């Protein structure tokens, strides 16, 4: 083997390793985003359960801030004339690529 062949082989290995590093970074970023979305959905489902358990008379709109995770939640309760309470819950968080949000509107009977 000549020095040129060794240099070419090292360049090819280096390019392959850089590609693997980029793919790993993307996979970690995607996994973190999925974890944040799952946690957001869990927050929303928990909030809806709490509001439904308190009934239409006890359900109130409000906000919650989790500064440790940089997450803000706001929920709005509207009692409808048809015997249901409408709940719109939004969760916002700061991800690696900027702010993200998840909004869900549900209803429960009064």
C-alpha positions in Angstrom: 0.0 0.0 0.0 1.2 3.4 -0.8 0.8 6.5 1.3 -1.9 7.9 -1.1 -4.0 4.7 -0.7 -3.7 5.0 3.1 -4.8 8.7 3.0 -7.7 7.9 0.7 -8.8 5.0 3.1 -8.5 7.4 6.1 -10.6 10.0 4.3 -13.3 7.4 3.5 -13.4 6.2 7.1 -13.6 9.8 8.4 -16.5 10.6 6.1 -18.3 7.5 7.2 -17.8 8.3 10.9 -19.0 11.9 10.4 -22.1 10.5 8.7 -22.7 8.1 11.7 -22.3 11.0 14.1 -24.8 13.1 12.3 -27.3 10.3 12.2 -26.9 9.7 15.9 -27.4 13.4 16.7 -30.6 13.4 14.6 -31.8 10.2 16.4 -31.2 11.7 19.8 -32.9 15.0 18.9 -35.9 13.0 17.6 -36.1 10.8 20.7 -36.0 13.9 22.9 -38.8 15.6 20.9 -40.9 12.4 21.2 -40.3 12.4 25.0 -41.4 16.0 25.2 -44.6 15.3 23.2 -45.4 12.3 25.3 -45.0 14.3 28.5 -47.2 17.1 27.0 -49.9 14.6 26.2 -49.7 13.2 29.7 -50.1 16.6 31.2 -53.1 17.3 29.0 -54.8 14.0 29.9 -54.1 14.5 33.6 -55.5 18.0 33.5 -58.7 16.8 31.7 -59.1 14.0 34.2 -58.8 16.5 37.1 -61.3 18.9 35.6 -63.8 16.1 34.8 -63.5 14.8 38.3 -64.3 18.2 39.8 -67.4 18.6 37.6 -68.7 21.5 35.7 -69.2 23.6 38.8 -65.6 23.1 40.0 -63.8 23.2 36.6 -61.9 26.5 36.2 -59.6 27.8 33.6 -55.9 28.4 34.6 -52.2 28.1 33.8 -49.3 26.2 35.2 -45.6 26.8 34.6 -42.8 24.2 35.1 -39.7 26.3 35.0 -37.4 23.3 35.5 -38.5 21.8 32.2 -39.4 25.2 30.5 -43.0 24.1 30.0 -46.1 26.3 30.1 -49.6 25.0 30.2 -52.8 26.9 29.8 -56.3 25.5 29.9 -59.7 27.1 29.2 -63.0 25.7 30.4 -66.3 26.7 28.7 -69.5 25.2 30.0 -71.8 24.7 27.0 -75.6 24.9 27.1 -75.9 21.3 25.9 -74.7 19.9 29.2 -71.0 19.5 28.3 -67.9 21.4 29.4 -65.4 22.1 26.6 -61.8 22.1 27.7 -59.0 23.5 25.5 -55.5 22.7 26.9 -52.3 23.9 25.4 -48.8 23.0 26.4 -45.7 24.9 25.2 -42.1 24.0 25.6 -38.7 25.1 24.3 -37.1 22.4 22.1 -33.7 22.2 20.5 -35.0 23.8 17.4 -37.2 26.4 19.1 -40.6 26.6 20.7 -43.1 23.8 20.3 -46.7 23.4 21.3 -49.4 20.8 21.6 -53.1 21.7 21.8 -56.0 19.4 22.6 -59.7 20.2 22.9 -62.0 17.7 24.7 -65.3 17.7 26.4 -66.9 16.0 29.4 -70.5 15.8 30.5 -71.8 18.0 33.4 
